[in-house]
């Protein structure tokens, strides 16, 4: 089958940084689905994985972790899907990625594609939705909103206009019933966050404590950090409530240590989220991601949530994928960027 991969890390301007290759047709394992890829999305993790390759490989490396497609065939123990089902998922970082005609994935981390969305609109959602959902509900323990809920918890979302922030704002506001403060530094990104449901916007280039005074905000019950953990450590310490909770998804640059002592006085809970953990370690609750994506799909079909797709770069070709990576590397992305099936 055709795929797009690379043999070494090269700048995206170099035509050899991503090339079309022929690789063997994949064969599904016992719990695997073989999916015909109809659309993919590009995430910062794609750029990170590409940049970490320090050697020249003999076999092409295929990356990509956001898919919407159609089930072609099944492994011998598959029970959740049948051939012809439309699906969406983020995959497993320990396996080959989805920048190809067909892709293998364990059924336990796959959801049914929302019927109201196109394949491109659906492909924008899985990785960021899983990340935001697990961070908010699994890690921080925020409860979903109940009818007549009197107390409105508060959450600060650092990096509100990015892919994860774009769905986190919606989940926090529309599913959990939170008061949402999001960070954004440009007029267009601030407006995007407001459209998604953010109550207030602060500039992450300025001191958070001063920005909170400007908007008249109290300290936050929860913080979701989706941008530059080390840069915002003191900012987070300044605006988190005593006994509040913080979850970050961003590792520090060059593995530099963090001074988490700044949270001790307030007895703050500090935790990490990586949406690949369940699939990497085959955790007993691995199928939670199947259930999560199905529930998110129902919310998308019901209109409570909306797709975060903002740009479509056309069919999945080496040239278009290079352009997509360039946009992610620019740091100016709002929402999610997608590509269609390989021609």
Order of alpha helices (4+ residues) and beta strands (2+ residues): beta-beta-beta-alpha-beta-beta-beta-beta-alpha-alpha-beta-alpha-beta-alpha-beta-alpha-beta-alpha-beta-beta-alpha-alpha-beta-alpha-beta
